[in-house]
Amino acid sequence: MPDRFATMLTCIDGRIQRPLDRWVRSHLDVDYLDTITEPGPEAVVATTGESRLDALLEKVRISQRAHGSETLVIAAHSDCAGNPVPVAEHHRQLREGLARLATRLPGTRILAVHADRCGDRCWDAELVAEVAPASAAP
């Protein structure tokens, strides 16, 4: 059985790396997670210019080509230094970024996830939105 990979675009904040890794592995049943980090990635994907978005997407495509990843998770978190906005704004940016990514990555399942604090050294991840690739016509 081949290794199963997913790709995650997440914040550089080390506090959320393990909790999001665990969430992705348990919800997607994958063996490995290719991780791309960017401060406040949901704001970047939702609002950045085309050249910066292209640079991020090239990293995603490397994961897709090299490891066969068919799923991308874009993850945000509360208490983000790179994007210090209320949770509702994180969610809005995740949804907007998800729509933008879906047009650029056809055939890719894309999940938007937000991690919120649930205590000291505790982060609770939740699915905000998801786009599944269109099925092939019968």
C-alpha positions, 0 to 999 in steps of 0.5 A, a space after each residue: 500500500 503506498 504512503 498516503 500524504 496530505 499537505 497543510 498550509 499553516 502558520 509558523 507558530 510552533 504552538 499549533 503545529 502538533 495539534 493541527 498535525 494530529 487533527 489532520 492525521 486523524 480526520 484524513 487518515 494519512 501517513 504523512 503531512 507535508 507542511 508549508 508555513 506562512 505567518 497568517 496564511 489565511 489572510 495571505 491566501 485571501 488577500 495577497 497578490 498573484 505572484 505571492 500566491 503563485 509561490 505558495 501554490 508551487 510549494 503545494 504542487 511539489 507535494 502533489 507531484 512528489 507525494 501524490 497529495 490530493 488534499 490541502 488543509 489551510 489552517 489558521 489559529 486564534 492568538 495569531 501574531 501574523 494575523 491578529 484578528 477576531 475568530 470570526 475574521 479568521 473564519 471569513 478569511 479561511 472561506 474566502 481563501 478556500 474559494 480562491 484556492 479551489 479555482 487554482 487547484 482543481 481536483 484537490 480536496 481543500 479543507 479550512 481549519 481553525 484552531 482555538 485555545 482550549 487551555 494552557 498548551 491546548 488547541 482545539 481544531 475545527 473544520 470551518 469549510 471544505 471544497 471537494 473536487 467535482 466527480 468525473 461524469 459517468 
